[in-house]
Every structure is written in structure tokens, then in C-alpha cells.
């Protein structure tokens, strides 16, 4: 579920030495002349011991890390009234370069990718943004969720179709097959029935000067077990320079949830603002908040349970990244044949929140 930012209290443990005798490693008073030789030996003994201990602990360790097997990574989705979108990349080695050229080489080209609804089958066409006129970039931006500025700076390649026979329909299963670089992958997803939100609103958060808050919603979950959802939002109002605040829909951290604790119930919940492109309000006290004057479009999606499992594990992995106490995890996938990633159907409804001035 969405997380609300708070200043959490901290505690500081006080260290005491009650009842403890502290024995110094070396004498704290100078030796008398009569016992000088004996004290010299006492000084040298711990020094020699430490040197021997340090020397004995030095050991060269060489770790031979085997090369990981290259795998294909599928990032695909289909929504009602829209064509299927598939981004196909390959995995990178842990120690490989991470510059822009390396990321560009991750894309897999000339793959045979097909989508079927059980009756008709369509081959997807590879489209790269470098081959498109700038006038079409806003359209691509709205479809794949990448800003037009990024599309101009980086050559994104996606597989899709303009054949309306394969545009998404609620309740329909969709079958994906991928053949590329000697790999054969397959997957299935379905666009679940729509579950619209009962209501949405903006609510101020105490202590923010009556200007910042969160997006709230009320949901009535159907009484069938296993429903799952995902939340996206987009601010469509502009900054003072005329730039739209959010060029695309953004999923905040923890955007996916299921009905494991509220099956068949009505309840209210809130989400913070997700961070997309790094803007000024993503790096100051407004980070994570919506602001009075914002117009927020909420994209609320029904998803299948295995899609929820993927994004829950994905968020956990992102949270643990760089955490020395985090444990490694395996992110589940619905891609069969040894691939990674997700092929997801989304049932989409839209609502608009206006945060009044």
C-alpha cells in the first residue's frame, strides 16, 4: 500500500559501565628503576602478540565469479482500447559498464514477437524512437510512459501493432510468444474486470503549512478472493514556466496491493506522490506530496494476482538495493522458457482530483 511520510521519533541508547572493571592493555603509570626490565618485557609482550595476530590474519582471497547466463527480459502490457506494448532487453553482467552505450545495447532487435487472443494472432512490429519524427514523440510518450525529452535523448525500441484487432478488451486472455537469439519464451495474461474507485479526494497533511497533502480514495472490493490492484497518478497542471509537472503516469513505491486483508470490504486509503523526472519539488520539502492547485489524474488498475506478486517482490528488491542487511530475493515472473520480466494485462479506470487553492 502507499506510504505516508512522517518524521519518526528516534531513541538513543545510553552506554554505562556500572559494576565493570576496565583493565588497561598497557600500564598507566611509569615503571620504577628497579623494575624497569620487567616492565619493558610487559610492554613488549602485548606488542609482539598483536603483531603476530595481525600477520597471521593476512590472507589473499581470490573469488572466481562465474559469468551469468544471458537471459531475455520482457516488459510487456496491454490495456483496454490500446495496442500491446513489449520492450525486449537482455540482462547485463554485474561488472559490465553502465554507461548510456551499454544501456543502448541491452535492447534486443529483430525479434519475432506475436500476441494472440485465442482467435487471432498478430506479429508485433519493432519501432525505435530514432526513426520517428519529433511530432510523434508525445504520442509514444503517452503509450509507453517515457517522457518525450528522454525519447529524444535515448533510442527506445518497443514492439507493438497498429492492428485494432489486437487492441485490449476487458475479460480477454492474451498469449505472448517471443523468439529471439536462440530463446523461445511464452506467457499469458488477462485484462481483469474493472473495479472503479468509489471516490477520490485531496487531503492536507498536518504540519505542512496547509499546502501539501496526499491523494485519497475509497474502494469497495468485490467479495471474490484474489483481487489485486495497481495505482498510478499524474499531475497535469504546469509549473510557472509552462512545463507540465508530470509528463506521464507515475507508480509510487508500493503501488500494487491485493485484497488479502480486506476482501469484500469498503475502505479508504492514501498514496504519496511518486517521483518521476527529477524536478525541484522532488528534491525539497515537497517531495512525495501533492500541492494545493494540483490537478491529479488517477489511473486505477485491476491486475491478476501473479502481476501483484511480481511488483511486490520488485519493490522489495528496490528497497533492499544497497542495504547491507537486505537479503537477496528472486523476483517471480510469468515468462516461461527461462526469461525474466512480466507480461501484464491492466483493467483501467480514470478519476480526477483537484486540490483546491
N, C-alpha and C positions, 0 to 999 in steps of 0.2 A: 504494500500500500504506500501511498505518498507519505513523505516525511515532512514534519513541520520543524523549522529551525528554532531552537531555543538556546539560551545561554545556560548550560547545565552547571550546577554547583560542583565545585571541586573540594577535595579534602586533602590535608597534608598530614602524613604520619609523623609523629614526634619520636625521635630515637632517644632512648635512655640507657644508662649504664648501671642501674640500681643493682647492687649485690654482685657486681662483676669486677674481678681484679684484672687490671691491664698489665701484662708483663712485657716490658720493652725487649726488642730483639737485641739491642746493644746497650751497654751500661750507660747510665745517665750522669754518673759522676766520674771525674778523672781518677786513674789508679794511683795508689801511693807508691813511692820509690821502691819499697821493699817487695811489693807485689807486682812490679812493672812487667816482668817477664810473663807472669801468669796471666795478667790482663791482656798482654799482647796476643797470647795464644787464644784467649777468649774472643778477641776482636777478629782474629784471622779465621777461626773455625767457621763461623756462620758465613763469612765471605766466600771461603772455599766451597762450602756446601752449596751456596747459591749459584756459584759459577758452574759447578759440576751439574747441578739440576738444570740450569739453562742450556748447557751444552748437550745434555742427554735428551732434551726436548726438541732439539732442532732436527727436522727430518724433511727431506724433499718429497712432496706428494704430487704425483702426476696422475691426472684423471683423464682417461680417454673417453670423451663423449662421442658416442656413435652418431652418425648422420641420421636425422629423422627422415622417414619416408615422406616423399612429396604426396600431398593429398589435395583434391579439389575441394573448394569451399563454395557452397551455394547460398546465395542470399536472394530468395525469391518470394514474391507475394502476389496476391490477386484480390481485388476488391470489387464490389458491385458496380457495374457500369464502366469499369476500367479494364485495360488490357493487362495480361500477366507481365510482370517485370522480373527479370532474373539477372543478377550480377554474378559472374563466374570468375573466381580467382583461384590461385594456388597458395599453399602455405609457404612461409618463409622460415629459414633456419634461424635459430636463436641468435647466432653470432654474425648473421649476414648484415650488410649495410642497410640502413633505414632512411636513405635519402629519397628524394622525390623520384629519381630514376628507378630505384629499386621498387618503390610502390607501383610505378607505372608498369613495370614488368610482371607484376602479380596477375594482371588481367589475362585471362585465357581467351584466345581469339579462335575464330573459325570452328567453334564447337557445333555439334548437331544437337540442338535442344528442341524438344517437342512438348506440347501441352495438349491433353485430351480431356474432354468432359464425359467420356464414356460413349459418346455418339460420334463426335467429330474430333479430328486431330489437326493441329496447326504447327508448322515449323516456325520457330522464332527467328527473327532477323537481328543480326548484330548491328547496333548503332553506336558510333563513337562521337562524342561531342565535338571533336576537332573537325569532323566532316560536316557539321551543321552550321547554318548561318546564325549569327547572334540573335536574330529576331525570333528564333525558335527556342532559345535557351530558357526563357520564362516558362514555356510550356513543359519542357523537360524538368525544370526545377519543381513544378507542381506535381509531377508524376513520380519522380524518384526521390524527392526530398533533399536535394542538394542545391545550394544557392547558385544563382547564375554567375556570381563572381568566382566561385570555386570551379564551376564548369568551364569558365574561360581560362582559368589558370592551370587546370588539370584535365587531362583527356580521359573522361569517364566513358566506359564502354558497358552497355547493357544489351540484353536480348529481350525483344518484345515483338508484338504483332499489331498491325492496324486492322486486322480482320475482325469485324464486330461479332462474328460467330463465337469467338473465344473471350469476349468481354465477360466479366464476372457476373454471376447470378446467385442470389441468396439460396441456400439449401443445396447447391450443386457441388459434387465432388470434382476435383481436378487432379489429373495424373501428370506428373512431370518425369521426363526421361532426358538424361544428359549423356552424350558420348563425346569424349574429348581426351586426347593424349593417352590413349590406351585404357581409359577408365570408362566404366558404364555404371551410371547412377540412376536411381529411381526414387520417387516419392509420391505421396498422396496427401492432399489436404481437402478441406471443405469450407465453404463460406457458411458459418452458422447463422441461425435465425437471429434477427435483430432484437436487441433489448435496449430500448431508448431510456435515457435518464428521465426521472420524474420532473426534476427541476435543477437549475444551476444558478449560482449567485456568487458575488464577490463579498468577502467579509474581511474587515480590517483586523490586523493583529495588534494586540496591546503593546505599547511601548515603542511603536514605530512612528510616532508623530502624526497619527491619523492620516497617513498617506499610503501605507503599504499593507498588503494582506495576501490572502490565498484564494484560489478558486475552489468553491464548494459545490457539492452535488448531492442529490438524493436519488437512490437506486432501489427499485423493488426487484429482487432476484426471483426468477421462476422457481417453482418448488421441485424441479428436477435437479438431482445431484450432478456435479461436474461442470457447471457453467464457469467460464473464465472470461476475463476482460482485459483490455489494454487502453490506457489513457494517453491521448496526445492533445497538445494545445498550441495555439499560435496567436500572437498579438498582431493585429492587422492595422493598428494605428501607427503613426510615424514619429520619429524624432524631430527635433526642431529644424534639422537640415533637409527634411522631406523623405529620409530613408525609412522604409517600413521596418518596424522593430524586429519582427521575426519573418524571414523570407519563406520559411517552411514550417510544417508542424513539427513539434519537438516532444519527444517522450522523456519525461523526467525520470530520475533514478527510482526504481521500484514501480515502473509504470504498469506492470502486469500483476493481476491478482485473481484468485478463484473464490468460489463460494463455500470453501471448506468449513468456515466458521459462521456463515450467515445464510445457509441455503433456505430459500423461500421467504426471507425477511426483507423488510424495508429499513434502510439505514442511511445516515448522512456521512460523508467523508470529504476530505480536502486534499488537494495536491499543491505542492510548491511549483514555482516556475522552473522548468528545465532550462539548461544552458545550451545554447546553440553556438552561433558565431560569437566570438569574444567581443562584446560591446562594453561600453563604460559601465552600464548597470549590471554587468556580470562580475565586476571586479571591485565594487564598492559596497556600501551598506544595503543597497537594493538587491543584491544578488539573491536569487531564489524567491523573490517576492514579485507579485504584481502590484501595480501602482494605480492610484485614482486617475481616471482619464483613459485607462487602457480599455481597448475593445478586444475581447478574448474569444476566439472560436475554439470550441472544444470538439475534438474528434474522438468519440467514444466507440470502441470496437468490441465485438464479441469474437472470441478466438477459441479454438479447440484446446483441450487440456494439455496435449503434448506441446503446443505452442507456448502455453503458460510455463510449463516445466523448463523449456529452453531459456526463456527470458529471465526466469527466476534464477537459474544457475548462471546465466551470463552476467546478471547484475552482481551476484555474489562474487564472481571471479574478478570483475572490475573493482569491486570494493576491496578485495584482498590483494590486488596488484601492488607490489611494493611493501606489503605488510609482512614483517619478519615472523609474525605469529600466525599468519594465514596459512591454511593448509591447501595444497593443490587439489583441484577438482576436475572431474570430467563433465563437460557440458553435453547434455543429451542432444540428440539430433534425430530428425525423421527422414534423413537422407540414407537410403540403403545403397550398399555396394562399396562401402569404405570411404564415403565422402563426409564432409563436415557441413555445418550450417543448418538452414531452415527453409522450408517451403511452406508458406503460411497463407491461409485464407482469412480475410477480415470482413466481418459484418459491420458496416459503418453507419453511425448516425451522427448528426451535427447539431450543436447548440451554440448560442452566442451569449456571452456575458459582457455587460457594460459596467465598468467600475465608475460610478458617478463621482464627479468632482465635488 
